[in-house]
Amino acid sequence: MSNTIVETADNSFTLFSDKYNQHFHSVNGALAESLHIFVNLGLKSIPDNEISILEIGYGTGLNAIVTFCENVELKKRIFYHGIDVHPIDCETIYKMGFNRYTAACGIQLSEFCDGWGGGKCISENFTLLKQEVDLQLLSTQRKFQLIYFDAFSPEAQPEMWTSAVFKKLSTMMTVGGILVTYCSKGIVKQNLREAGFDVKRFPGPVGKRHILRATKI
């Protein structure tokens, strides 16, 4: 799969996927998007001191990085499980300049892009597991309080946004657990509700009117 590095409006970088004909993050600001959706409306909505997070579409690792950096202040104990079918190599991620974010948080960027297939404690409060696996084949006994749903759009990956997918994710979540995603299309809201979620729209980051936060009932 061929990807091209693209600078976004907030001077952070994303990738453009030739396979899916889409960017990995918003061109209006990759970093701003990750912080707004996944940290501010996701991580900060969970009151627990111990949190298990599942990310669908680990991609460049940006969401994991901003979660780690935010947790330097929050000091929660986080288990972070990211899955992807096309892991991005470390060389590409270094070229995107993500090391400036990890350096500011006192961690090496390699912690977020090396070592697929095994979990590791990258700090006393943050354990990271990255798996190269399709969601349909994912099996885990862990229950997650938070899911970052960051697949490519329903136009590019319609199979990822079905009620069957969301029902599977629901079985992996605690009651009251939260799923956050950038996509607010009507069919996504409908499928989430069919899967047993209470769905609410929130204002999106720059360039996006709404995003969704869904709570398992």
RODO-2510 file (C-alpha; in nm, 4 decimals, decimal comma):
residues 217
     n   res          X          Y          Z
     1     m     0,0000     0,0000     0,0000
     2     s     0,1463     0,3343    -0,1063
     3     n     0,1158     0,6365     0,1233
     4     t     0,2234     0,9966     0,0681
     5     i     0,3176     1,2365     0,3505
     6     v     0,1020     1,5502     0,3524
     7     e     0,1301     1,8618     0,5701
     8     t    -0,1982     1,9731     0,7290
     9     a    -0,3235     2,3184     0,8240
    10     d    -0,1931     2,3094     1,1842
    11     n     0,1596     2,2199     1,0651
    12     s     0,1227     1,8566     1,1674
    13     f     0,1458     1,5785     0,9083
    14     t    -0,0768     1,2998     0,7840
    15     l    -0,0629     1,0373     0,5116
    16     f    -0,2634     1,0049     0,1920
    17     s    -0,3554     0,6452     0,1104
    18     d    -0,3506     0,5557    -0,2587
    19     k    -0,5360     0,2328    -0,1781
    20     y    -0,8313     0,4080    -0,0143
    21     n    -0,7926     0,7455    -0,1886
    22     q    -0,8228     0,9219     0,1478
    23     h    -0,6101     1,0975     0,4072
    24     f    -0,5458     0,9273     0,7408
    25     h    -0,6327     1,2494     0,9290
    26     s    -0,8021     1,5790     0,8545
    27     v    -0,6073     1,8103     0,6237
    28     n    -0,7468     2,0929     0,8386
    29     g    -0,5207     1,9754     1,1208
    30     a    -0,4176     1,6179     1,1983
    31     l    -0,3005     1,6918     1,5514
    32     a    -0,5996     1,9142     1,6280
    33     e    -0,8380     1,6445     1,5085
    34     s    -0,6793     1,3747     1,7253
    35     l    -0,6839     1,5944     2,0338
    36     h    -1,0415     1,7138     1,9841
    37     i    -1,2073     1,3812     1,9082
    38     f    -1,0051     1,1140     2,0819
    39     v    -0,8555     1,2970     2,3793
    40     n    -1,1069     1,5688     2,4661
    41     l    -1,4298     1,3836     2,3812
    42     g    -1,2953     1,0344     2,4460
    43     l    -1,0204     0,9970     2,7048
    44     k    -1,1333     1,2891     2,9208
    45     s    -1,4882     1,1493     2,9324
    46     i    -1,3789     0,8370     3,1194
    47     p    -1,3709     0,8880     3,4979
    48     d    -1,1979     0,5571     3,5802
    49     n    -0,8388     0,5581     3,7003
    50     e    -0,7690     0,2385     3,5055
    51     i    -0,8714     0,2483     3,1399
    52     s    -0,8521    -0,0045     2,8582
    53     i    -0,8604     0,1576     2,5134
    54     l    -0,9099    -0,0187     2,1795
    55     e    -0,8189     0,1687     1,8630
    56     i    -0,9624     0,0466     1,5338
    57     g    -0,7223     0,1783     1,2714
    58     y    -0,3933     0,2417     1,4538
    59     g    -0,2483     0,4031     1,1423
    60     t     0,0423     0,6371     1,2149
    61     g     0,0045     0,5999     1,5918
    62     l    -0,0850     0,9662     1,6377
    63     n    -0,3879     0,8905     1,8549
    64     a    -0,1797     0,6657     2,0786
    65     i     0,0904     0,9322     2,1068
    66     v    -0,1468     1,2134     2,2051
    67     t    -0,3177     0,9796     2,4529
    68     f     0,0164     0,8950     2,6129
    69     c     0,1184     1,2604     2,6305
    70     e    -0,2134     1,3667     2,7810
    71     n    -0,1810     1,0914     3,0383
    72     v     0,1470     1,2349     3,1657
    73     e    -0,0775     1,4843     3,3465
    74     l    -0,3825     1,2631     3,4010
    75     k    -0,1756     0,9808     3,5539
    76     k    -0,4305     0,7099     3,4775
    77     r    -0,3238     0,3486     3,4239
    78     i    -0,3898     0,2856     3,0547
    79     f    -0,3852    -0,0342     2,8515
    80     y    -0,3890     0,0680     2,4850
    81     h    -0,4654    -0,1940     2,2190
    82     g    -0,4283    -0,0747     1,8603
    83     i    -0,5092    -0,2856     1,5551
    84     d    -0,4435    -0,2317     1,1853
    85     v    -0,4135    -0,4461     0,8744
    86     h    -0,1457    -0,2230     0,7174
    87     p     0,1081    -0,1090     0,9834
    88     i     0,3067     0,2009     0,8929
    89     d     0,6845     0,1655     0,9113
    90     c     0,8885     0,3663     1,1606
    91     e     1,0881     0,5417     0,8889
    92     t     0,7727     0,7013     0,7507
    93     i     0,6513     0,8092     1,0941
    94     y     0,9875     0,9694     1,1751
    95     k     0,9636     1,1619     0,8477
    96     m     0,6265     1,2963     0,9658
    97     g     0,7980     1,4599     1,2622
    98     f     0,6044     1,2795     1,5319
    99     n     0,9252     1,2528     1,7350
   100     r     0,8757     1,6165     1,8381
   101     y     0,5574     1,5119     2,0215
   102     t     0,7086     1,2105     2,1932
   103     a     1,0262     1,3976     2,2881
   104     a     0,8152     1,6628     2,4627
   105     c     0,6611     1,3801     2,6695
   106     g     0,9917     1,2150     2,7495
   107     i     0,9471     0,9021     2,5368
   108     q     1,1039     0,7602     2,2197
   109     l     0,8920     0,7583     1,9036
   110     s     1,0087     0,4033     1,8306
   111     e     0,7953     0,2836     2,1239
   112     f     0,4857     0,3614     1,9143
   113     c     0,5894     0,2118     1,5807
   114     d     0,8201    -0,0824     1,6618
   115     g     0,7263    -0,4186     1,8068
   116     w     0,4020    -0,5207     1,6370
   117     g     0,2447    -0,8321     1,7868
   118     g     0,3538    -0,7909     2,1479
   119     g     0,2470    -0,5759     2,4381
   120     k     0,4965    -0,3664     2,6298
   121     c     0,4982    -0,1226     2,9204
   122     i     0,6352     0,2006     2,7799
   123     s     0,5862     0,3764     3,1125
   124     e     0,4578     0,2767     3,4547
   125     n     0,1120     0,4032     3,3545
   126     f     0,0931     0,3035     2,9881
   127     t     0,0961    -0,0415     2,8284
   128     l     0,0789    -0,0606     2,4495
   129     l    -0,0210    -0,3610     2,2391
   130     k    -0,0218    -0,3303     1,8590
   131     q    -0,1643    -0,6113     1,6475
   132     e    -0,1645    -0,6565     1,2714
   133     v    -0,5084    -0,8136     1,2524
   134     d    -0,8422    -0,7587     1,0832
   135     l    -1,1190    -0,6531     1,3213
   136     q    -1,3279    -0,9513     1,2092
   137     l    -1,0545    -1,1831     1,3392
   138     l    -0,9804    -0,9952     1,6606
   139     s    -1,0338    -1,1986     1,9754
   140     t    -0,9778    -1,0668     2,3267
   141     q    -1,1091    -1,1331     2,6756
   142     r    -1,0429    -0,7751     2,7821
   143     k    -1,3323    -0,5317     2,8304
   144     f    -1,2713    -0,1787     2,7046
   145     q    -1,4031     0,1443     2,8541
   146     l    -1,3111     0,3395     2,5424
   147     i    -1,2896     0,2704     2,1693
   148     y    -1,1253     0,5017     1,9191
   149     f    -1,2972     0,4139     1,5922
   150     d    -1,0676     0,5536     1,3235
   151     a    -1,1201     0,3397     1,0146
   152     f    -1,1315     0,4971     0,6708
   153     s    -1,4699     0,6471     0,5794
   154     p    -1,7840     0,4445     0,4966
   155     e    -1,7272     0,5280     0,1293
   156     a    -1,3806     0,3694     0,1366
   157     q    -1,4431     0,0885     0,3882
   158     p    -1,8195     0,0258     0,4060
   159     e    -1,7603    -0,3135     0,5683
   160     m    -1,6155    -0,1412     0,8764
   161     w    -1,9246     0,0642     0,9600
   162     t    -2,2014    -0,1979     0,9751
   163     s    -2,4272    -0,2727     1,2689
   164     a    -2,2630    -0,6183     1,2868
   165     v    -1,9221    -0,4572     1,3430
   166     f    -2,0586    -0,2276     1,6111
   167     k    -2,2366    -0,5187     1,7794
   168     k    -1,9057    -0,7065     1,7952
   169     l    -1,7373    -0,4030     1,9477
   170     s    -2,0200    -0,3696     2,1990
   171     t    -1,9458    -0,7198     2,3297
   172     m    -1,5889    -0,6046     2,4008
   173     m    -1,6974    -0,3002     2,6026
   174     t    -1,8023    -0,2325     2,9580
   175     v    -2,1547    -0,1005     3,0187
   176     g    -2,1280     0,2768     2,9926
   177     g    -1,8198     0,2435     2,7725
   178     i    -1,7671     0,5050     2,5035
   179     l    -1,6914     0,4843     2,1319
   180     v    -1,5763     0,8020     1,9582
   181     t    -1,5394     0,8555     1,5849
   182     y    -1,4953     1,1382     1,3379
   183     c    -1,7807     1,0182     1,1138
   184     s    -2,1338     1,1470     1,1800
   185     k    -2,3169     1,0118     0,8746
   186     g    -2,6775     0,9065     0,9257
   187     i    -2,6114     0,5428     0,8408
   188     v    -2,3351     0,5302     1,1039
   189     k    -2,5654     0,6719     1,3713
   190     q    -2,8368     0,4251     1,2703
   191     n    -2,6012     0,1266     1,2829
   192     l    -2,4618     0,2284     1,6207
   193     r    -2,8133     0,2568     1,7646
   194     e    -2,9057    -0,0838     1,6202
   195     a    -2,5997    -0,2220     1,8001
   196     g    -2,7216    -0,0911     2,1363
   197     f    -2,5502     0,2450     2,1702
   198     d    -2,6855     0,5798     2,2800
   199     v    -2,5502     0,8163     2,0136
   200     k    -2,4850     1,1888     2,0455
   201     r    -2,3384     1,4418     1,8048
   202     f    -2,0790     1,6956     1,9154
   203     p    -1,9178     1,9863     1,7330
   204     g    -1,6238     1,8663     1,5279
   205     p    -1,2737     2,0077     1,4898
   206     v    -1,1968     2,2775     1,2327
   207     g    -1,3397     2,1800     0,8952
   208     k    -1,5836     1,9227     1,0342
   209     r    -1,9327     2,0110     1,1527
   210     h    -2,0051     1,7122     1,3774
   211     i    -1,8475     1,4016     1,5263
   212     l    -2,0059     1,1160     1,7235
   213     r    -1,9752     0,9815     2,0732
   214     a    -2,1662     0,6604     2,1392
   215     t    -2,2248     0,5093     2,4832
   216     k    -2,2959     0,1405     2,5367
   217     i    -2,6297     0,1111     2,7114
***
